[in-house]
């Protein structure tokens, strides 16, 4: 397809999405936001009727489709040498209606689990062949601050195809990769884009960006953190923390894990579970010594990892501004306030 070809942009009506996904479902396993028990998370769907479009963001990040909260790495009879458990996907997957911030978080996890230095075979196997169909964020929440960490409610990076709700039963669809173009071409009922549609898209994008009220300065934050490692600031910011770990479990970029071995009468399993740097046992050494003995050290580690260590290693902040940690903290700790305190220290 030639650069600039308008076939990359189409309009689809909401009632047509079901037929489009039905065609895609013949070759792809489709995961989309579904509302269950009052919470929105990503599940495999059989029909577009299952999709919950009116969500602000999913409660849980889609990262556990690639890096599960718990997974068996090895399983074998006790008398045999272990073999890796393979996770063979029956069909390639489409993650449908993923928010731009979550798409960016997967790109950050790629640097950890699929780099030149290290490839995690379990993550890589799930990640390969995945197509990301984004849904632009027309109603950012009060806790969102994606524009402060290099993102935006209509950000297109890391997506194969992006959709935007124009508010009148129509979605503006734009293919961003050749694979995205292939998905678009599966349905010949998509309509041509009119100039009024582009005008509506531009206005909707502008309004969405204006709704992101939090404006933080994160550039150069890693250098400031180098200077305040032993600052009394950490005595203040950790005081309310309960160490529950919800901020890390709902974070779309946190990737700490622990390995456990379990056995019964017949088999041995090696299991990988999510872990959290906010848990007291996370850094307990074999000797019993714990270098992060209090919430002070653990809170500092969480902030340093996201805004200093990750930046130094990968050149990007390990935070996408989704606001999940702000929304769900039981004692109302706000990472935005901590960032402001660091800048003013």
Buried (B, 14 or more C-beta within 10 A) or exposed (E): EEEEEEBBBBBBEEEBBEBBBBBBBEEBBBBBBBBEEEEBBBBEBEEBEBBBBEBBBBBBBBBBBBBBEEBBBBBBEEEEEBEEBEEEEEEEBBBBBBBBBBBBBBBBBBBBBBEEEEEBEBBEBBBEEBBBBBBBBBBBBEBBBBBBBBBBBBBBBBBBBBBBBBEEEBBBBBBBBEBBBBBBEBBEEBEEBEEEBEEBBEEBBEEBBEBBEBEBEBEEBBEBBEEBEEBEBBEEBBEEBEBBBBBBBBBBBBBBBEEEEEEEEEEBBBBBEBBBBBBEEBBBEEEEEBEBEBBBBBBBBBBBBBBBBBBEEBEBBBBBBBBBBBBBBEEEBBBBEBBBBBEEE
